[in-house]
Amino acid sequence: MINDLPVVDVHGVGKSFGAVNALQDAHLVVQPGECVGLVGHNGAGKSTLMNILSGVLSPDTGTISFAGEAITARYGVSEAKQFGLRCVFQELSLCPNLTVAENARITHPQIRGFGWRNDASELIKNWLDEVFPDNGIKGDDVVGDLTIARRQMVEISRAFSSLDEQVRLVILDEPTSSLDKISADQLLTFVKKFTAQGGSVILISHMLREVLSTSDRIVVMRDGTMVADDATENFDRDRLVREMGSVLAEDAEEASAETARANTARVIQIPAKDGIDLNVFQGEIVGFAGIAGQGQTEKLIQIFDASNGKVNAVNIDNAAAFVAGDRQAAGVFPGWSIEKNISIASVRMMVQRYLIDPLQEINISNEWKERLGIRTDDLSNNILSLSGGNQQKVLFARALGSPAQIVLMDDPMRGVDIGTKQDVYAILKQEAENGRTFVWYTTEMDELKHCDYVYVFRDGEAVAELPSHKVTEASILNASFDPATAA
Amino acid sequence: MNLTEKPWIWAWLGTVSIWLVIASISGLSAGTEVLTAAASFGTFFVLVAIGQMFVVTLGPGNVDLSIPACMTLASTVAMKVMNGSEAMLIPGFLIVVAIGLTIGAFNFALIILLRIPPIIATLSSSFLYLSTAIWYNRGLRVKPPEALAEFATGKIGVVPLLAIAVLILTVLMHFVLHRTYFGRSILAVGQNAKAAHLAGIPVERTRFLTYVMCAVLAAICGYFLAGFSGGAALNMGEEYLLMSIAVVVIGGTSVAGGFANLPGLWGAALFMFLLVTMLNTLGLSAGYRLILTGAIIVAVIAISGKKR
C-alpha cells in the first residue's frame, strides 16, 4: 500500500529569508524506485528545498507529505530520519575528530554494547565496499585525516547504510563534486541499483552528464520555482541549459593545433623525485589531473608555501594566491562579511600608516563582485548568507583580486553551476592572456580542456605530462594507472 | 547595526544597573567614590584582559594562564632593581618590558616547538616564573619608588591617572584589532587557521606576536600594580588569572575565537568590581557573595550568548 503513494509530495511550498524569496510555489513528487534529477543555478532554491525536506528548515507556505502523510509543525530532523530519509549535503556533515566507524555510529544509535566500534566499523565498511569498491578506507581512520574525496565517500555510504530500518529516500546534493571519474561512476551505478530495488533518490548536480545518464526524471529549478519537470529522455544537455536560463557558451574546441610550452619565463620548477620534472611558464594554465587524492592538493600547498619562502623543494619567484576547493575547511572566514572575505589576501597592500585603507578594501571587493557576478545586494552581508557556489566565487575574487601573479586552484569548481563556470573560465583565460599563471587541480575532465598543459599525478608525484591536444579521458586514466604507457 | 547586537552592550548594561543599585542604597556621593575605586581596580583588569583577549581570539584552545606569574616575576625583579630609587624608574620599566618579551617568547616556544597545548604550556611555565621570583627575592616586599606609587594612585579630579592611560591604550588597541594587518590576521587565524594560511597570512608569526604582546601587557600591569599597592608580592597576581578570562568573556569576546571587541573589556571590568561591591553593600556574607557572583556571571554570559 505504501508503494502506491509517492515517497514525497511537495506541494506549493514557499520559503523566504527576510526580503529574499528563496522558494516560491515549489512542486516536487518522487515515486518509489525513482531517481529524480534536480538541476538549477546556484541560488535557484535547490538547497533550500532539500533543507526543508530534511527538516532543517520549515516551510512558510505549502504542504509536504511523505507516503501520503502530511507533515506537521513538529516535523524536524529526527522525524525525517524516522521516515527513512537521508541526506548528503554539499557541506559535509561528518565529525572530523571522530573515526569513520564512530561517525557511522552517530547515524545508527542502535549499535551499542561491548564491541560497538567493531560493529559500526563492519557496517560502514560493508556499505563503503558496496558503493565504492576498492576504496581503501578503514573503519578506524580519523575522518579529519582523510582527503575530501574519501570524506565524501564515507558521507555517501553512511547515508545509504541501514541496519534494520528502511532507507526510502536519499537526497544527494552535489555528491560527485569531490570525486574523481571512477568513484563518481561507481556511485551512479550504485544509485541505479538502489532505485531498482525500490529506493528513491533525489540527485542534485551541476554535472549535467551525470543527471542525464542516471535519473529517470529531471526537474529544473530557476529563481526559487520549478520551470520544467519531464522524463529524462525528453531532455538533452542543450535543453537543460536553456531551461536553467543560461546560454551555453560553446566549449572552445579549437581544432587543437600542436601545443608547445609557452615561450615565456619559467615561474615554477619542481625537480622530480620519483616522477617527472614539473614546469610552469608564465601565462600558462597548467592542470593537475589524476585520481582524486594522489597528492595534487598537497603539491599545490607545497608550491604555495614555497612562494612564501617556507619550502625549498620548489623553485618559485613570484607571490602565489590560493583558491581552496574545500570551502568550509580551508576557504571561508565564517564570521566575516563578503567584503572582508574578498579583501583578506590583499589587505597587506592596502596598509597606509599602519592602518588598512577601508576605501581600497571596498573598491577591490566591488570590482570583483561585478566581474564575477557575486549575487548579493550588500557586500557587508555575512559570507554564509551566500549560496555555496557564490561563496566559491568569493574565494576566486580573493585570489584574483590579490596582487599575486600565480594563482593555485584546488579543485575550485565544486558545487558551481555551469553558467558561473563559463564566466570563471572566461576570466581565467583573460587573466592568463594578461600574464597571470594558473595551476589548476581539477577532478573534472571538462576543465582539463581549458589547460595548456596537464600533469597527471600518482602516489603524490607527477608521472605524466600531456600537452592539451593529447588530453583525453583515456590518456589521463592511462597515465593514472600506468605511467609507462602514457608519457 | 542595532545597539542590542553589539556584543559588549550586556556588560555595560550590567555595570549601569548595578551602579544604580549601589547609588540608590548609599547615595550619590558614595556612588561616585565607588566608581572611582572601580576605575582604579578595573584599570588593572583591563590591562591584562587586553592581552588575554587577543590570545583568546586566536582560536579554540588559546589562552594564557601565565599572566599572574608574569606579573609577579616582572614586578618583583623591577622593584628590587629599582630599590626605591626614582632615577631607576625608566630602567625598571624597560626591565619589565624585557621580562614580558622573554616570557611571551618562551611561552610560544613551548607551544610551537614542543607542540604543547597553550593551556598546559602556560600553566606549567607559570610555575617556572613564580619559582624564579621566589628564588630572586625570597618573597620579600620591596617598596616602589615614591614617584611610581604617586603615579599609580594619582587622580585628576575623581578620575585615576592610570585609568586615563589605559583608556588611551584601549582606543589604540581598538584600531590595532580592526584596522591593522596584525589585528585582521588575528581575527582570520581565530576563525579559520587553515584558510588564513592559504590567504597568505603568516599564521605562526601572528600567534607569536600575540602571545608576546599578552605577556608584555601583563608585565607592565605588574609594574604599576606594585606601585599601586606598595610593592610586589608573590600572590599579587592571584585574582588576575580568572579575572582576565572572565572580563574577556563577559565583554563579549568569543571563546571560540575570531571575534573580539574592546569596549566590552571596560564594561566587564567595572561590572566585576561593582558586583562585589554591591553584594558587600547589601551586607551579604562571603559565602553568599561568591554564590551570587558566580550566578550573575553565568546569567550575563547566557543572555549575551543567546543574542550572538
Interface residues (C-beta under 8 A of the other chain):
Chain A: I301 F304 N308 A319 A321 F322 A324 A329 A330 G331 V332 F333 P334 G335 W336 K340 I344 A345 V347 R348 V351 Y354 L355 I356 P358 R398 S402 A404
Chain B: F175 R179 T180 Y181 R184 L187 A188 Q191 N192 K194 A195 A196 L198 A199 G200 I201 P202 G258 F259
